[in-house]
Amino acid sequence: MKRLVFGEGLMVPVITGKKKITLRKYREGAHDFVHNEIIIGEFKDGLDIPLRITADTVKKRFARISDHEAQEDGFLDAEDAFNGMGKYYEGLTGDDIAAVVRFEICLVEGVPAVAFNQHHL
């Protein structure tokens, strides 16, 4: 099963449903997901969470990332996303290819496979 690694601090926004998109520097094979594919979200916070891909991966130049896509991923706008991602990808340029990956936590009989309950702090 394919895996997608998420840095620390991203598990809670995914579990709560606030984060349903991730922008990455495209790597062939690592970011080629198709609609309804089930993958494992590997969170550096300590959990592996089954995720369902909600749209085929979109590949585009970083210069073409929209403000809306950037905001969905938690950035202020496309420029903020580019600058923020430049910290992870040395030498990033607007001509580099981005992967726009959309996902949600898998549902079991309509219920998220992972969720916080009333005991969560």
VENCORGI-V599206 format. One record per residue. N is the residue number from 0. RES is the residue in one small letter. PHI is phi in whole degrees, -180 to 180 (999 if undefined). NEAR is the number of other ideal C-beta (glycine too) atoms within 8 Angstrom. D_LAST is the distance of its C-alpha to the last C-alpha in Angstrom with 2 decimals. Layout:
N_RES_PHI_NEAR_D_LAST ; N_RES_PHI_NEAR_D_LAST
//
This chain:
0_m_999_5_31.80 ; 1_k_-68_7_31.18 ; 2_r_-127_9_28.14 ; 3_l_-133_14_26.56 ; 4_v_-87_6_24.74 ; 5_f_-118_12_21.86 ; 6_g_-69_6_21.10 ; 7_e_-59_5_17.98 ; 8_g_89_6_15.38 ; 9_l_-100_12_16.61 ; 10_m_-65_12_14.63 ; 11_v_-61_8_11.65 ; 12_p_-61_9_14.39 ; 13_v_-72_16_16.32 ; 14_i_-62_12_13.80 ; 15_t_-79_7_13.09 ; 16_g_85_8_16.88 ; 17_k_-75_6_17.31 ; 18_k_-115_10_19.35 ; 19_k_-132_10_22.27 ; 20_i_-147_11_24.94 ; 21_t_-139_9_25.76 ; 22_l_-101_13_28.91 ; 23_r_-136_10_30.62 ; 24_k_-76_12_34.03 ; 25_y_-61_10_35.80 ; 26_r_-129_8_36.87 ; 27_e_-55_6_39.10 ; 28_g_87_5_37.67 ; 29_a_-84_6_34.16 ; 30_h_-127_12_33.37 ; 31_d_-94_7_35.79 ; 32_f_-109_11_33.64 ; 33_v_-121_8_34.98 ; 34_h_-49_7_33.61 ; 35_n_75_6_31.84 ; 36_e_-66_9_31.85 ; 37_i_-100_9_29.01 ; 38_i_-131_13_27.74 ; 39_i_-105_11_25.07 ; 40_g_-86_13_22.52 ; 41_e_-98_9_22.25 ; 42_f_-98_12_19.18 ; 43_k_-66_9_19.57 ; 44_d_-74_10_15.81 ; 45_g_122_5_16.96 ; 46_l_-124_7_17.29 ; 47_d_-102_8_20.34 ; 48_i_-128_13_19.74 ; 49_p_-69_12_22.74 ; 50_l_-122_14_23.61 ; 51_r_-108_12_26.46 ; 52_i_-74_16_28.61 ; 53_t_-98_8_29.22 ; 54_a_-162_7_32.35 ; 55_d_-54_7_34.86 ; 56_t_-57_12_34.16 ; 57_v_-100_7_35.93 ; 58_k_-110_8_37.85 ; 59_k_-155_9_39.10 ; 60_r_-67_9_40.04 ; 61_f_-55_15_37.37 ; 62_a_-64_7_39.64 ; 63_r_-102_7_39.17 ; 64_i_-63_13_35.35 ; 65_s_-84_7_34.74 ; 66_d_-58_7_32.63 ; 67_h_-61_6_30.83 ; 68_e_-61_13_30.01 ; 69_a_-62_15_28.84 ; 70_q_-66_10_26.60 ; 71_e_-60_8_25.10 ; 72_d_-91_11_24.20 ; 73_g_97_6_22.56 ; 74_f_-94_10_25.75 ; 75_l_-70_6_27.66 ; 76_d_-165_9_30.79 ; 77_a_-62_11_32.98 ; 78_e_-65_7_34.23 ; 79_d_-62_10_30.77 ; 80_a_-63_14_29.99 ; 81_f_-61_13_33.30 ; 82_n_-66_8_32.82 ; 83_g_-65_9_29.27 ; 84_m_-73_12_30.40 ; 85_g_-62_9_33.45 ; 86_k_-71_6_31.32 ; 87_y_-94_6_30.61 ; 88_y_-118_9_34.03 ; 89_e_-60_4_36.81 ; 90_g_76_4_39.80 ; 91_l_-59_10_38.12 ; 92_t_-125_6_40.60 ; 93_g_-63_7_40.66 ; 94_d_-86_6_42.91 ; 95_d_-65_11_40.43 ; 96_i_-90_9_39.04 ; 97_a_-100_14_35.43 ; 98_a_-109_13_33.65 ; 99_v_-104_12_31.56 ; 100_v_-112_13_29.33 ; 101_r_-110_8_27.55 ; 102_f_-155_13_25.16 ; 103_e_-150_9_22.51 ; 104_i_-66_14_20.49 ; 105_c_-60_10_23.01 ; 106_l_-106_10_23.17 ; 107_v_-119_7_24.26 ; 108_e_51_4_26.16 ; 109_g_81_4_24.45 ; 110_v_-113_7_20.86 ; 111_p_-56_9_18.92 ; 112_a_-64_9_19.26 ; 113_v_-136_8_15.68 ; 114_a_-158_7_12.82 ; 115_f_-80_5_9.16 ; 116_n_-109_5_9.30 ; 117_q_-66_3_8.28 ; 118_h_-89_4_6.34 ; 119_h_-67_5_3.79 ; 120_l_-81_2_0.00
//
